[in-house]
Amino acid sequence: MMKNRIFFVLAWVAFAHALVVAAGVLDMMNSSLPIPTTEVGRFYSDYISTIFDGEEIIAYAVSPIIWLLSYVVTGAPRILPWKG
C-alpha cells in the first residue's frame, strides 16, 4: 500500500520533470543564441544548474530512471500518472 503511494508521487514528479526538460530543450532548440533569452529558457537553465548542478545528462535521465524503477518494483511504469 505504501509502495503504491510512493510511486504515485514519484510518477507525478517524473512527469512534471519530463515536461520541464522537454520545454527547456525545445526552447533551446528554437533559439540561435547560446544563452537563454526567454523566461522558459531561463527557468530551465536555473532549474538544471540548481537541482542537478549543471549536469544535463543526469537531468535527462531522471524521469526514465523513475519510470524504470516503478516498472521493476510495481509492474507498471506509470509514465502517465493518472493512468496508473
N, C-alpha and C positions, 0 to 999 in steps of 0.2 A: 504494500500500500504506500509506504513512504517512498519507495523506489520510484513508483509511478509519478508521485508528486514532484520529486526532484527532477526527473527527466521531463516532466511537463514544463517546469520553469526553465530548464536548460534549453528545451526546444524553442521557447519564445526568445530566449537570449540569442540563440544561434540564428534564428530567423531575422531578428532585428539587426544583428551584426552583419548578416549577409546583405541586407538592404542597404546599410550604411556603406559597406565596402563596394557594392555594385554601383551605388550613386556616385561615390567618390571616384571610382575608376572611370566611369562613363564621363564624368565631368572633366577629369584629367585628359581623357582621350579627345574631348571636344575642344580643348584649349591648345593653342600653339605655343603658349608661353610655358617656361619650365617652372613657374611659380603659380600657385592657385590664385585666381582673380575673382572668383565668385564666392558667395557665402558657403555653398556646398563644398567647394574645394578647400576653403579654409577650415571648415568644420572637420572634413575628412583628414586633412594633414595634422590638425591639432589632436584629433582622436587617435590617429596612428602613433604620433610622437608621444602622447601622454600615456595611453594604455599599453602600447607594445614597444615603447622606447625606439620608435622609428623603424622597426623590423617589419617591413611589409609582408614578407613571405610568411611570417608567423600569423599576421592578421588575416591573410588569405586562407590559412589552414584551420583556423579556429572552428568555423561552422562545420566543415566536413568532418573534423575530428569529433565534435559533439554528436553529429548525426551517426557516425560510425560507432561510437561508444554506446549511443542509445540503441542502435540495432543489435549490438552484441549483447547488451545487458537485458533489454526488454523484448527484443524480437521485432521492433518497429522503428524505422529510422526517424519518424516524426519530422520530416522536412517541412511540411505544412502543419504547424502545431494544432490548429483547430480540427484537423482530420485525425488526430492521434487517438 
